[in-house]
Amino acid sequence: MAVDHTVTFANDTGKTVWIGSDVNSDGSRPLAVLPTLEPGQSGTVTIPETAEPGHWRGTFFARQCAQCGGFTVTFHSAV
């Protein structure tokens, strides 16, 4: 029987971090809401293994904004 799990992210970088995810092409569904963490914050994501299709397989990544002061916003992988 499938059980939902949680993953906790902690931001120790001193800058804002955006959590992202990607899913495998096995029917896993994208996660709808992922946290943005200010310095010192943590956030928890629930892995929806009890929802259709009955599993979730994917990866998480963290990004920081490299140029947030103007019109151009570029991100780079932080972790």
Protein Blocks (a to p, Z undefined) as FASTA:
>chain_A
ZZddddddddfeopacdddddddfehpacdfbdcdddehiacdddddfkbcehiacdddd
ddddfblmbmbdcdddfZZ
